[in-house]
Amino acid sequence: MYKKQLSREQALQKLKHYCGYQERCHSDVREKLFQLGVWKKDHDELIAALIEQGYLNEERFAIAFAGGRFRIKQWGRIKIKYELKQKQVSDYSIRKALKQIDEEEYMTVLKKLAEEKHASLKGEQYMVRKKKTMDYLRQRGFEPELVSQVTNGMKQ
């Protein structure tokens, strides 16, 4: 927490640096404003200035977030959608971000994760392996119908 009160210009400079470093959502910026000790009445004005100057864009954030979580952490659409909702991103931006995930690549990752998990459970009975694999994939945020489709096609 900052000891002295920042002026609007100082706060705006800090926020520009904060948003320029990586894509941010509105709720992250609001949280940062509270950390900086900026008066609540100035929050909307500062956020509007960041949007006007192109530092803050919710749609751009959602697309970057969804792409990163899918490619790096290999999350499914359900988990990505849930996390974006937690960050108070609009439904429109969430839908647009999820459309950016390539369907073919999505299925490839799902199959790869299923095979890896299934192979790691060698000592288990077939039905136990299948159930644990399905639970694992659902926990990663993949759609139940896709999970069952992929696991039903697996060998014993």
N, C-alpha and C positions, 0 to 999 in steps of 0.2 A: 504494500500500500504506500502511495506517495504521501510524504509529510505535508508539502505545500500544494496549494491549489494551482493547477495548470490553467493557462489562458486557453481560449478556443484555438488560437493559432498553434500553440505548442501541442495541444491534444491532437489537432488535425495532422500535424507533422508526424507525431508518433504513430497515429493510426495509418497514415499513408505508408510508412515503413512496415508496419505490422501486416497490412494487406498486400503490399508489394512483394513481400517475402514468399507468400504462398496464398492460394485462394482461401477466402474466409466466407462464412455465412453471416447473416445479420446477427444471429444470437451470439456468435463468437465475438463480434465487434462490440455488441452491447456489454458482454461480460468484461471485455478489455476496458471499456469506458468506466465501468464500476471499479475495476482495479486501479485505473489511473486517478480515480477520485473526481471525475468530472461531474458537474451538477446534472441531475436527471433531466432538467428542463432543456439542456443543451444537446442531449443524446440524439434526438430526431434530426436536428439541424446538421450535426456533424455526420450522421449516417447519410443524409441526403446529399451532402457535399461530396462524400466518398463515391456515391453512386453516380452523380453527375460527372465526376472527374474520371470515372472508369476503374476506380480501385476496387469497388465492391459490386459484384454481380452474382446474384443468387443462382441463376441458371448455369453460369459458367462454373460456379463452385460445385453444384450438384453433379454436373458432367465429370468434372475432375475427380470428385470424391468417389462416384460410382465406378469410374474406370480404374482408379487406383486400388480400391478395395477388391475389385474383381481380379485384376491382373496380379497384384502383389499378395494380397491375403487370401485370394481365391474364395471370396464370399459369394453366396447365391443372391438372387434378386430380392428375396424376402428379407434377408438380413440387411442388405443395403438400404432397402426402402424403409425399414424400421429405424435404422440409424439416422437417415435423413429426416424422418418425422421427428425424431428426438431433438434434432437441431432446428426444428421449426421451419423447414424448407417447404415451400408451397407444393401442392399436389401436381400442378402443371410442370414445375421444374423437375420433380421426381420422375414423372412419366417420361419426360424428354431425356433425362439422364439414363434411365433404364433402356430406352430404345437405342442408345448408343452402343450397348453391349452386343457384340456380334453373336448371333444365334449359334453358328457353327463352332466358334471358339468356346462358347458357353457349354455346349454339349461335350466338347472334347475335354474340357477341364473337369466336368462332372464325371465322365467315364474314367478319366485318369485317377481322380480322387477315390472313386468307388473301387477300382482295381487295386489301388495301393492299400486301402483300408482292409479289403477282403483278403488280400495276400498276407497282411500283418496278423490276421487272426487264424493262422494255419491250424493250431491245436484244437480249435472249437468245432462243434458239430455244425453241419451245413446250415440249419435253420437259425442257430444262434449267430453264426457268422453273418448271415443275411440280415438279421434283425439289427445287429450292432452296426453294420455298414449303413443300413437305411437310417438309423437314428443319428449316426455321425453326419451323414449328408444333410439331413433335415436341420440339424443343429448348425450347420454351416450356412443355412439359409436357402437351400435349393427347394424347389417346388415339390411337394409330395408325389404328384403324378409323374413327374420326370424321374424322381428317385426310384419309384417302384418300376417304372419302365426300364431303367438302366439295370437295376439289381435283378429283375426277373430274367434278363438276358444273360446273366453271368453263369459260368460253369461251377460245378461243385468243386 
